[in-house]
Amino acid sequence: MTSASGGAGMVDWDLAVATATRLARPGPEVTRAEAREVVSELRRHALEAEEHVRAYTRMASSSLIAADSTPVLVVDRPGWVRANVAGFRTVVRPLVEKLQARRTDTPGAAVFGTIGEKATGVEIGAVLAFLSGKVLGQYETFAPAEYPGPLPSAPDSPEGIMDSPRLGLRPPAPGRLLLVAPNIVQVERELDVDPHDFRLWVCLHEETHRTQFTAVPWLRDHIQSEVQSFLAQTEVDPLALLERARGLLGGRGEGERERERGSLLEVVQSPGQRETLNRLTAVMSLLEGHADVVMDGVGPVVVPSVGEIREKFQQRRALGAGRLDLVIRRLLGMDAKLRQYQDGAVFVRGVVDRVGMEGFNRVWTSPNTLPTKEEIHNPAAWVARVTP
């Protein structure tokens, strides 16, 4: 069964893209000449960052995955939205099929399903619109083998100079790196830092993610398997979800509710999903923390103003943009992501201090050598378990 938009049912993905594009805030004002210069410099920095990251981490592309098989795209905010919707469609397909199976057994579900597809499309579009103004870069792990839909037309604006994730073309495996140029320019202006240094600094972090996935060929499949496991356990009974939400949000003291209420995802998690999510949280903490450590390790050598950039950027992370922004971040679980940076970086530094970079790189041997959620907070325990 497909939706009216031609994609998998339960979500009108075309409406999600249209909503996000309409609601997304415009990027900073730049001329076409400035936009071309930013795009060109980001591409150069991405290539330069690749050399620095591989030398520092001592990680080389796997013989199974060529380094140039994962392209670097400099995109605008609508381009970032289109790329992520394509990935979402791939990741959530098992859940969509599960929901569709339930819907076919419910009288009148077809009519209400169409309404639900539109409503969900608008909701996802609103979330993507918010995030499209926050993300500086992203390694798109779940880029589908082939994107459905027509080729987008490039807008006649400075942002139109950016690369566009081309729907309908087959991207190389296993993913691709997106750099969101308008957001990078906006943040470097807000922080009042050297733009050339800041762009390279961002590329160091994002290039680390590309290196992780090209040097460790099993990593993408492992994460995708965990995500699919999480989705397969999703409860599709509305009454069961309501009961679980009542149990989470009610009947506890305010302090206990505040500690347990992390994001909207927690409302719908089963015990099995929490176990899966603990494993996913650990591996994402590892990846984000590793990228932060590499960025700080390489930065002092190649980014002259890295101290100023790091200090100002950390302040920006901590403060956010305002009360409403903080509420939305909390609901979307973005606070948890910030903790992943911090916890993961502490783990990586703790292991490297004990066994060096070569010893730390044992973490990439297999899924069994990944840290558990408990080991993320106890590097010595991981060292004792994994390294001789």
RONU-819566 format. One record per residue: y, z, x of N, C-alpha, C, O, CB in turn. Coordinates in steps of 0.2 Angstrom, whole numbers, plus 5000, padded with zeros to 4 digits. Each point is the difference from the previous one (the first is absolute). Last residue first. Glycine has a CB too. Layout:
% RONU-819566
YZXYZXYZXYZXYZX
...
END
This chain:
% RONU-819566
496651315221499550045003500450055005499750035003499549884996
501849994977500049995007499550045004500050064998501249905001
499050064977499949935001500049995008499649955002501050024988
499650254999499549964996499949935003499449985000500950094990
501450085019499350035001499549964997499450005002501150114998
501749824996499849995007499350035002499649975003501650035000
499850044976499849935000499749995007499549965001501450004991
500050255004499449994997499749935000499449995001501050104992
501849965016499450035004499449994997499549995003501350095002
501249874983499749945005499550035004499549965002501649994998
499850124976499750035006499749955005499449995000500350114992
501449844987500450065002499750045005500250065002500149944986
498649805005500749985001500550065002500450005004499449914988
497950135001500149985008500749985001500350015006498549964995
500550064977500150075003500149995007500450035003498850024989
500449764995500650034998500250065004500550025002499449934987
498549895024500050034993500750024998500450015005498450024996
500749785018500150074999500050014992500149964996500650055014
497949795003500750014997500050084999499550034998500649854996
497950015013500550035005500750014998500450035004498949925005
498949944978499850075001500550045005500050065001498849904997
501449814996500350044995499850075002500450054998499549864993
500249955030499749994994500350054995500450045001498549925005
502150005016499349985001499749984994499749954999500250125010
502450024996499949944997499349975001499949944998501350045005
499650235006500150004993499849944997499950004994501050095007
499249945022499350014997500150004993499549994996500150075014
502349945004499849944997499350004998499749954997501149995010
500250255004500249994994499749944996499950004994501250065009
498549975020499650054996500249994993499650004995500350085014
501449805006499349975000499550054995499749974996500549975016
502050134993500049954995499349975000499849984994501449995009
498950295004500449935002499949954995499750014995500150025016
499550204987499549965003500349935002499649965002499550094991
502250154999499350035002499649955003499750015006500450064985
502049875000500250055005499350035003500050025005501150014989
498849814988500249975006500150055006499849995005500749924988
499150174985499449975003500249975007499650015005499949974983
502250114999499650055002499349985003499850035005500750034986
501149795000500350035006499550055003499950015006501349974990
498349924983499949955006500350035006499650005006500549914986
500150224989499349995001500049965007499650015004500050004983
502550025003499850065004499249995002499950025005500950054988
500149764994500350005007499850065004499950005006501149934989
498450054982499649955004500350005007499650005005500249944985
501350204994499350025002499649965004499750025005500350034984
502249875004500050065004499350035002499950015006501250024988
499149784992500349985006500050075005499849995005500949924989
498650114984499549975003500349985007499650005005499949954985
501950154994499550055004499549965004499850035005500450054985
501249794997500350035005499650055004500150005006501049984988
498049934987500049955005500450025006499849995006500149924986
500150224988499350005004500049965006499750015005499750024984
502449964996500150065005499350005003500050035006500850034986
499449774992500349995007500150065004500049995006500549914989
498550074982499650025005500349985007499750015005499449984988
501849984984499649945003499650025006499649965003501349974993
500650234993499549974995499649955003499449994998501450034993
500950075022499450054999499549974995499450015001501550085001
501049785003499650005006499450054999499449995001501649985006
500750024977499649944999499550005006499449984999501549964995
500750235006499550014994499549945000499450014999501550054994
500949935023499550055002499450014994499450015001501550055006
501049804989499649975004499450055003499449985000501649955004
500750154982499649964996499549965005499450004998501549994993
500750155019499550044996499549964996499450015000501550084999
500149805023500350044995499550034996499449995001501549934999
498749955020500649984998500350044995500649984998499049915005
498850205017499949954995500749984998500550025003498550034993
500250125021500550014995499949954994500250024994500650025015
497849965011500050064997500450014994499850034995500050025016
500149755002499450014997500050074996499750004994499749935015
502550025004499949954994499450014996500050014994500749915012
499550195015500550034995500049964994500050034994500750015015
498149875008499750064998500450034995499750034995499749985016
501549815000499549984995499650064997499950004994500149895013
501750155010500349984994499549984995500050014994501049955012
498250095015500350064997500349984994499950044995500350015016
498849785002499550044997500450064996499750024995499549955015
502249885002499749974994499550054997500050014994500149875011
500950185015500550004994499749974994500050034995500949965013
497850005012500150074998500550014994499850044995500049995017
499749754998499550034995500150074998499850024995499449905011
502149905007500350054996499450034995500250024995500949925006
498349895016500550045003500250064996500150065002500349845004
497349964994500650014995500550055003499950064999499349914991
498849975022500249944998500650004995500449954999498550005003
500050245008499949955005500449944998500349975004498650085000
500850144981500550025006500049955005500549995004499250124993
498749854984500850004999500450015006500549965001499250074987
497849995009500349945003500850005000500349975004498649974992
499950244995499850005006500349945004500250005006498850054991
501449994980500450055004499849995007500450025005499650064986
498849794994500749984999500550055005500449985003499449984985
497950085009500149955004500749985000500349985006498649984992
500550214988499950025007500149945005500450015005498850084991
500949874981500550045002500050025007500550005004499650044984
498149855003500549955000500750045002500449985004499149954987
498550205005499949965006500649955001500350005005498550014993
501250114982500150055006500049965006500450015005499250094989
499749794986500750015001500250045006500549995003499650004984
497649975009500449945002500750015000500349975005498849974989
499650255000499849985007500449935002500350005005498650054994
501250044979500450045004499949985008500550005004499450094988
498849804992500749984999500550045005500449985003499449984985
497950105010500149945004500749974999500249975005498650014993
500750224990499950015007500149945004500350005005498950094992
500949894980500550045002500050015008500549995003499650074986
498049854999500649955001500650035003500449975004499149974986
498750215005499849955006500649955001500249985005498650044992
501450124984500150045006499849965006500450005006499350104988
500049814985500750005002500150045006500549985004499850004984
497650015003500149945003500850005002500149975005499049974987
500250254997499649995006500249935004500150005006499050084989
501749964983500450045005499650005007500450005005500050074986
498649824991500649965002500450045005500349985005499849964985
498150164999499849955005500549965003500049995006499050004987
501550174990499850035006499849955005500150015006499550094987
502149804990499450044999499850035007500349995005499349934986
502949995000499550005005499450054997500150054998500749935011
501549964981499449964998499450015005499549964999501349964995
501350195009499950014993499349974998499750024996501649985002
499849975024499650064999499850014993499550044999501150015011
500849774997499349995001499650064998499449994998500949925011
502150094991499749984994499249995001499750014995501449945001
500050215021500249944998499649984993499650044998500649925014
499950274998500249965006500349934998500549985002498750085005
500150204984500249944997500449955006500550015002499750054987
498850165015499549954998500349944998499649955000499650144997
502250105008499649985006499549954999499949955004500250165000
501249974978500449975005499649985006500149945003500950124993
498050074987500149934998500449965005499949945002500050104986
499850195016499449965001500149934998499749955003499650164996
502550034998499949995007499449965001499949965004500750154998
499949964976500449945002499949995008500049945002500950094989
497150064994500650025002500449955003499849955003499850164999
498549824981500150035006500750035001500549984997498649945008
500149954976499550065001500050035007499650045001499849914990
501349785006500150064996499550065001499549995004500949944987
499749855020500750014999500150074996500650025000499649865001
497650035004500350005006500750034999500350045004499149865000
499150074978499850055005500450015006500150055003498849934992
501649854989500250074997499850055005500350055001499649914987
499449825017500850015001500250074998500450045003499849844996
497650054996500150025007500750015002500250055004498849884999
500550004975499750075002500150025007500250065001499049934990
501349795003500550054997499850075001500450045002499949884989
498349915016500550005004500650054997500350045004499549844999
498350084984499850045006500650005005500150055003498749914996
501549914982499950074998499850055006500350055001499449914987
500449805014500750035000499950074998500450045002500149854994
497749965018500150034993500750045000500150055003498649964996
500449885020500349964996500150024993500249974995499449945012
500150185021499850014993500449964995500749995001499150135002
499549835023500550024996499850014993499649954997501149985010
498050015013499950064997500650024995500050064998499449985013
500649765003499450004996499950064996499650004995499949925013
502350065007500149974994499450004996500050004993500849935012
499050165016500450044997500249974993499950034995500650005015
498249845005499650064998500550054995499750024995499549975016
501749835000499649974994499650064998499950004993500149895012
501350155014500449994994499649984994500150034994500949945014
497950055012500250074998500449994993500050044996499950015016
499549765000499450034996500250074997499850014995499449935013
502449945005499949974994499450034996500050014994500549895011
499950185017500550024995499949974994500150034995500749995014
497849905007499850074999500550034995499950034995499749985016
500749774997499450004995499950084998499850014995499749885010
502150075012500249974994499550014994500150034995500749895011
498750145017500450054997500349974993500050044995500350005016
498249865006499750034994500550044996499850024995499149985012
501749885014499849954995499750044994500049974994499849945014
501950155011499550044997499749964994500350014995500250105009
501449815009499550025005499450044998499550015003501550005004
500749904978499749945004499550035006499649965002501549974995
500150234989499549964996499749945004499549974998501250074992
500950105020499550044998499549964996499450015001501350094998
501349805008499550015006499450044997499549995002501550015006
500849984977499749935001499450015006499549974999501649974997
500350245000499550004995499649935000499450004999501450074994
500949975023499550055001499549994995499450005001501350085005
501349814992499649965004499450055002499449975001501549965003
500950164984499649964996499549965004499449984997501550014995
500550165019499650034995499649964996499450015000501550075000
500649825015499550045004499550044995499450005001501450015009
501149874982499549965001499450035004499449994999501449925001
501250214995499649994994499449965002499550014997501650004996
500450015024499750074999499649994994499450035000501550035005
500549765001499450015004499650064999499450005000501249935008
501450044980499549954998499450005004499450004998501549934998
500950225010499750024994499449954998499550024997501650044999
500349895022499550055002499650024994499450015000501450035009
501049814987499549965004499450065002499449985000501549935005
501150164983499549964996499449975004499549994998501549994995
500450255011500049945003499549954996499450025000500950035012
500750154974499649995006500149935003500149964996499150145001
501450034981500549985005499750005007500350045005500650014988
498249994984499950055006500549995005500150045004498749964994
501249854983500150074998499950055006500450055000499149914989
500149815016500750014998500150074998500550045002499649844995
497750065007500450005006500750014999500350035004498849905001
499650044976499950075003500350005007500350055001498649964993
501249794994500350054996500050075003500550035001499349904989
499049885019500749995001500450064997500550035003499449854998
497850114995500150015007500850005002500250055003498649915000
500549974976499950075000500250025007500350065001498849944990
500849775004500650034997500050085001500550035001499549874991
498149975017500649995004500650044996500450035003499249865002
497750154996500549994994500750005003500350055001498950004991
498249885017500650045002500649984995500149944999499650065014
497449994989500649984997500650045003499950075000499449904989
498049945018500650055001500649984996500249945002499350095009
497749924984500649975003500650065000499950054996499849835000
497350075003500650024996500649975004500049955003499550164994
498349855011499850054994500650024996500050044995499150005011
500549724998499850074999500250045007500149975005498949994987
502449824997499550025005499850084998500450044998500049875011
500649944971500250035006499450025005499450014997501650044997
499549764986499550045002500250045007500049965005499149974989
502449974984499749985006499550065002500050054998501149895005
500150074977499649944999499749985007499649955000501150024991
501550185008499550004995499649935000500449955000500250144993
500950035026499949934997499450014995499450005002501149945007
501450235002499349995000499849954995500150004994499850125008
502349865012499850024993499250005001499849955002501350014992
501150075024499449974999499850024993500250064998499449945014
503049994993499450045002499449964998500049964996500650155002
501649824996499849985007499350045002499649975004501650014999
500050064977499649954999499749975007499649965000501050014990
501150205007499450035000499449945000499550015001501050104994
501949845004499850025006499250025001499749995004501550044998
499249814978500450055002499850025007499549985003500650064985
498949814993500549975004500550065002500650014997499349884998
497450135000500650004997500649985005499950015006499750084987
497849835005500450045004500750004997500349954999499050035011
498349994977500649965003500450055003500150054998499949864993
497350105005500650034998500549955003499949975005499750154994
497949814993500450025006500750024998500349974995499149955012
498550124976500449955003500450025006500050065002500149894987
497550175003500749994998500349945003499849985005500350144992
498050055013500049964995500849994998500450045002498550004994
499850005028500550034995500049954994500149945001500650125009
497450015010500449944997500450034994499850044996499349885007
499750235011499849945004500449944997500249955004498750094998
502250204996499449974998499949935004500549985003499750074985
500950195020500249934999499449964997499550005004501550005005
499250244998499649974995500349944998499949984994499750135002
501550025021499350005002499649964995499549975002500650145003
502449905004499749984994499250005001499849945001501350004994
501050195018499449965001499649994994499750054997500249995015
502850014991499450024997499449955003500149945000500550104989
502350065012499549955002499350024997499950064998500749925012
501550124982500249965006499549955002500249945002500550165002
499850034972499549985005500349965005500449954999498750054993
502150074988499850065004499649985006500150025006500050054985
500649794989500650025004499950065005500550025004500249944986
497649964996500249945003500650015004500249975005499349964986
499550234994499850005007500249945004500150015006498950054989
501749964982500250065004499850005007500450015004499650064985
499249764996500749995001500350065004500449995005499749954985
497750075003500149965006500749985001500250005006498749954992
500650184984499850045006500149965006500250025005498950044988
501249844986500550055001499950045007500450015003499850004984
498249835005500649975002500550055002500449995005499349914988
498450184996499949985007500649975004500150015005498649984992
501450054980500050065003499949995008500350035004499250034986
500449764995500750025001500050075004500450005004499949954985
497649965005500449955005500750025001500250005006499149914990
499450214988499850025007500349955005500250025005498750024991
501549914981500350075002499850025007500450025004499550014984
499149775004500849995000500350075003500450005004499649914987
497750095003500149965006500749995002500350015005498749934992
500450174983499950045006500149975006500350025005498950044989
500849824986500650045000500050045006500550015004499649994984
498049885008500649955002500650045000500449995005499149924990
498650214997500049985007500549965003500350015005498550004993
501050044979500350055004500049995007500450025004499350064987
499249764995500850014999500350055004500549995003499349974985
497950025014500349945002500750004999500449995005498649954993
499650244993500250015007500349935003500550015004498650074998
499949984976500749995001500250005007500650005001499550044987
497750085009500349964994500749995002500450055001498749994990
499150005028500550044996500349954995500349955002499950135008
498349875009499650044995500550034995499750044995499449985013
501749855010499649954996499650044994499849974995500149955015
501350205008500549974995499649964995500149994994500850015014
498050095011500150054995500449974994499950024994500150075015
499749785010499350014996500150054995499749994995499749985016
502549995003499849944995499450014996500049994994500649935014
500050235010500450014994499949954994500050014994500850055014
498149915013499750064997500450024993499750014995500050035016
501149795003499449984997499650054996499849994995500049935014
502150135004500249964995499449984996500050004994501049965012
498750155014500250054995500249964993499950024995500550065014
499049805011499450034997500250054994499750014995499749985016
502349895001499649964996499450034997499950004994500549915012
501550165009499950034994499549964996499950024994501250045006
499649865022499850075000499750034994499550034999501349995011
500349764991499350005003499750075000499450014999501049905008
501850064985499549974995499350005003499550004997501549934999
500850155017499850054995499549974995499550034998501650025002
499949825017499550055003499850044994499450025000501249985011
501149854984499449965001499450055003499449994998501349915005
501450194993499749994994499349965001499550014997501649994997
500450045024499650064998499649994994499550034999501450045007
500549755002499450015005499650064997499450005001501349965009
501349994979499549954999499450015004499450004998501549924999
501050225007499750014993499449964999499550024998501650024998
500249925023499650065001499650024993499450015000501450035009
500849794991499449985004499550055001499449995000501349935005
501550134985499549964995499449985004499450004997501649964996
500650145021499750054995499549964995499550034999501550055003
499249805021500650034996499650054995499450005000501449905002
498150025023500149984993500650044997500350055003498549934996
499749935024500650044998500249984993500249944999500250065013
497150005001500549974996500650044999499950064999499249884995
498650025023500650044999500549964995500249955002499650115009
497349914992500749985002500550054998499950054997499849845000
497750095011500450044995500749995001500350035005498850064995
499349815014499849984993500350054995499949984994499049995011
501450035020500449964996499849984993500349964997500149995014
498350195004500650034999500549964996500450024995499550045016
497449924986500549985005500750034998500250014994499249885008
498150194993500649994997500549985005500250045004499550044987
498049975015499949974993500749984996500049964996499050115004
500850035022499849935001499949974993500049944999499550095012
502350174991499349995000499849935001500449954998499550154995
502450015017499749974994499349995000499749985006501349964992
500050265016500149925000499749984994499650034997500349965015
501250254999499549974995500249935000500549975000499550134993
501150085019499449985003499549974995499450015001500750075009
502250024988499450024996499349995004499550034998501249964991
501549935020500050074999499350034997499850055002501549954997
499049775003500050035007500050074999499650045004501049875001
499649974976499349995003500050035006499550035002500449864992
502250114996499550044996499350005003499750055001501049934989
501149885019500150075001499550044997499750055003501549934998
498749794994499950015007500050085002499650035003500849855000
500450054975499249995001499850025007499550035001500549884990
502350085004499750064998499250005001499750055002501349974990
500349785011500150055005499750064999499650035004501549924998
498949904981499649975005500050055006499550015003500749874993
501250174986499350014998499549975005499550045002500849954986
502049985015499950075001499250014998499750045003501549994995
499749764997500050015008499750075001499650015004501449904998
499550044976499449965002499950015008499450015002500849914988
501750175000499550044998499349965002499550045002501250014988
501449845014499950065005499450044998499650035004501649984997
499449814985499849985007499850055004499550005004501249904995
500250154980499449984999499749985007499450015002500849954987
502050105010499650064999499349975000499550035003501450034990
500749785008500050035007499550064999499650025004501649954999
499349904978499649975005499950035006499550005003500949904992
501150194989499350014998499549965005499550035001500949984987
501949985015499850065002499250014998499650035004501650024995
499949754995500050015007499750065003499550015004501449914997
499650054976499449975002499950005007499450005002500849924988
501150285001500149935000499449975001499550035003501749985001
498950234984500049975007500249934999499849974995499350115009
500750174982500449945001499949975007500250045005500649994986
497350134998500750015003500349935000499649955001500050155006
498649914974500050035007500750005002500549984997498449975005
500450084972500149955005500050035007500250065001500549884991
497850174989500750005002500149945005499549995004500650144994
498049874982500150025008500749995001500449964998498550005005
500149984976500350075000500250025008500350055001499049984989
499749755003500750014996500350075002500650015000498949924991
498450015018500549965003500750014997500550005003498649925000
499050194989500250035006500549965003500550035003498450014999
500249884978500350074999500350025006500650025001498750014990
499349785010500749984997500450074999500650005002498949904992
498350125014500449975005500749994997500550015004498549935001
499450144980500250055005500449975005500550035003498450034995
500349804986500650044997500150055005500650025001499149964988
498549895017500649965000500650044997500649995003498749914996
498650205000500350005007500649965000500450015004498450005001
499950124976500449945000500350005007500650025001499649974986
497650155006500750005003500249934999499749965003500050145005
498349954982500250075000500750005004500450054998498449995002
499449755005500450044994500250075002499950025006499449914987
500649865025499550044997500450044994500650025001498749995010
501949774993499750045004499550054997499849994994501250015013
500549844982499549965004499750055005499549975004501249934995
500950154983500349985006499549965005500249985005500650124993
498550014981500449944999500449975006500149945000500050114989
497750085016500550024996500449934999499849955002500350175003
497249904998500650005003500650014996500049994994499549935014
497650114994500650004996500650005004500050045005499450024986
END
